[in-house]
């Protein structure tokens, strides 16, 4: 205490206060000084608390709050930190104390301890009794403070101290210099504007409740505490906490003594905390209700939270997954080694990644996930863990595999049949050909002309009007599917016959969006058909000659034989009969040729 020179550091009015508990500790929390009021409250701990640790006087669950407040105070020694904690009592009970903690600096501006001013907020009757006892104690000559001690008191209290007269305007007769930091106005400003200098800084919507709270405290002779907003000189809005007590000394004027503390940071922290809790609740609801699996890990990549979608997909309950390493269900055998290594590398380097992975459910079923993993950090940049959001793409992958297999079969079929595939996108006028289409038109895929230019230029002149008309019917929606055969000129001067099939794809509104089709070189087939037609025509001519031209002279011969047979002019009857038999056989053969000719006429007419 001699080393600290407490009597110079703090005024006697505060040292011997019966209202405020005053303690000074070193940086470790050991008591260097306690005032009489505080010592009396903790005689059950020690007759002399000096050297004892503050944790012996604080409820054990609140010790951590005191430690955090001390850390904040060291970070910014210019600001006092306010906390409310429970003090331990001899009967294992506790009372509530509101503390203002401020860091003490030595001549080198290095922290060496903390000064703490506490106020018991458990029992107001006890508070009033303390005031009466304090007033009696202060009247004793032994604890009167000199001016320097008074100045030291005002300087070290982490807030503004004031005295107001209990008149109609609550005129300010004293206010400490800390008011400048709080409002931007000097002490002189308020003393020169005693009646409204401070009150006009209070936001208009808060003035009524401030006035009402003070009036009630005066009537009831009880201390008051009220939080409200003021407007700083620079325009910023601050939250303050005002505490005061009405004093009515029969030998002097009645007045109000009190203090005002800046609690903007605490209010903002509470607001941010409430906002953060609301945001966390909202995100939690979203994460819980989404069909996408969500996993959150700690800094060691151990799973600490999952949503229901994870259980649905994997078959594992939360109890089975909590504590497991992230990705433990990923099967290395079902993934490319590079993917498994990439996954591990991102975990080690704590970097974001997106990947498609194969995994296995509890019952051994394979599924595929598209995962988006991001590291989590707090406001100070400390790594907290990973959050992974997945998308079950098993059905999509199966469909893609089926489509790929189907495409392979289709490609094999079209290649074997030398069928070209084409597509026209009407929205951007783009024409797409496969390699077979270029082969059909006799061009290389690296040709300078576009597929549309090649198609338009190589169509045979005699077929252009027919082809363009059919394409127009398709694009306007008059037709939905067509099959045509037209001629083209290849770049080598050859004429080819092309058979094309086309279908129309429309939008939901019925607008034609796309033409899709196939093309095949049918030149050889067309030439074969033409050759067959020519052969059939020749056969018809031969048949006609055989069935008509030859039968006429045969009819004449049969007539002569009949005349000769009737007139008995031929003596050798055997020769005549042989002649008749030969003529009849020839007639039968000619009739057979006529029947076959009629059948040939029917076949040719159908073709």
C-alpha positions, 0 to 999 in steps of 0.5 A: 500500500505504501508502494502504491501510495493509494492515498494519492492514487484515490481520494479518501472519500472513495477509500473509506466509502460505504457505498462503493467497494474499491480494490486494486490488483496486480496484473495476475489478479492478486489484491494490492489494496482493498477498502474497508467496505470490501474487507468487511464483506470478505472477512471469512476469506481472510482478515487481510485480503492483501495477497489473496487472489480475486477469484476467492471473492468472486463466484467461481462461474464468473471468474472468467468474465473478470479475466476477459474484462481485464484483457479488454482493459489492457487493450485500451487503458483509456476506457473503463470496462463494466461488468456485473458478476456475483460475489461469493459469500460465506454461506455459499450464496452470492450477491450481484455487484456491478464493477467498473474496471480500469487498467493502471499505467506506470510512468512508462505507460506500461500496465501494472495493475487494475483499479476496480470500483464496485457497487452492490445491486442486490439489495437497495435497502442495504444500499440506502443504509450504506449511504447513511453510514457513509455520510456519518463517516465522511463527517469525521475529520479523519477521512476528509480529503484534500484537493489533490486527493479529490482531483485524483479521485475524479481523474481515476473514476472511469466515468463522469461525476456530477452534482445537480441541485434539486431545483426546477431545472436540476442545475449542474453545479459540478461535473468532472472533466471526463465529460469532454470525452463523453460529449465533446464539450468542456466542463466550462460549457456545462457550468456556463449552461447549468440549466440545459447544457446537458439535458439538451444533448439527450435525444428528444425521445429519451428525455421523458423517461430520464426525467421520470426516472429521476423524479421517482428516485427523488420522491422515493429517496432511492438510487436510480439507474437509467440508460439513454442516448445522447448526441456527441458534438461531432454528431454521433449517437452514444449510449450512456448509463446514469446512476445517481442518488438524491441527498437531502441534508437539512443543513444544506441544499438538496442535490443529486450526486451521480455518475455517467458512463459510456456504454455504447460499446456494450450496447453495440456488442449486445446488438451485434450479439443479438444480431449474430444469434438471430443470424445463427438461428436463421442459418441453422434453420436454413441448414436444417431444412435444406435437402443438401447435406451440411457438415461443420467441423472443429479446428481438428476437422472432427465433425461437430454438427450435421443436418438431417440431410446427411443422415438421410444420404449416408444412413449414419445418425448424428451420434455416429458421425459427431467426433469422426474425421471429415470425409471418413466415408470417402472410399479411396478405391472409388475415387481417383487417387488425385482426387483423394490427395487433393482432398487431403491437401486442402484439409492440411492447407485450410483452403476452399475447394469444390470437388465431385467425390464418391462415398459409401453409405452405412449399408454399403451403397455407393453415392456421388456428392458434389461438395463445396468446402470452406474454412471458417475463421473468427473475427481475429482470423483464427481457424475454427474448422470447415463447413461443407455443403454437399449436393447429391448428384448420384442420379445425375451421374447415373443419367450421364453414364447412361447417356454416354453409353447410349451416345457410344452405341448411337455413334457406333451405329451412325458410323457403321451406317455412315449416317451424318448428324446435323443440328440448326439452332434458330436462335443464334443461326448456328449449324453444327455438323459431325465428321460424317456430314463433311464427308458426305459433302466432300469437305474437310472439317477444317474447311474455311466455309461454315457448314451452312455455307457449304450446304447452301452452295453445294445443293444441286441447282435443280433441287434448291427450290424444293429443299428451301421450301421444305426447310421453310415449312420446318422453321415456320412450324408448318411441318414437324418431320420430313424425309427428302432426297436431293442432289448435291455437287461435291467439291470434286465435281461429283453428283451425289444423292442425299437422303435427309430426315429432319424433326422440329424442337419447339419451346413451351410456347410453341416456337420453333427453336431447333432443327435436328436431323440425319443425312446419308449418301444414297447415290449407289442405291439411287443408281441401282434403282435406276438401273433396275428400272431400265432393266425392267423396261427392257424386259417388258419390251422383250416380253411384249415382242414375244407375247404379241409379235411372235403369236401373230405368225403362230396364229396364221400357221395354226389357221393354215394347219386347220384348213389343210386338216379339214380339206384332207390335202396332206397325204401323210397324216403323221406329219400333219399331226406332228405339225399340229402338236408342235404348233400347240406346244409353241402356243402354250409357251407363248401364253406362259410368256404373256402371263409372266409379262402381265405379272412383270407389269404389275411389279414394275407399276408398284415400284 
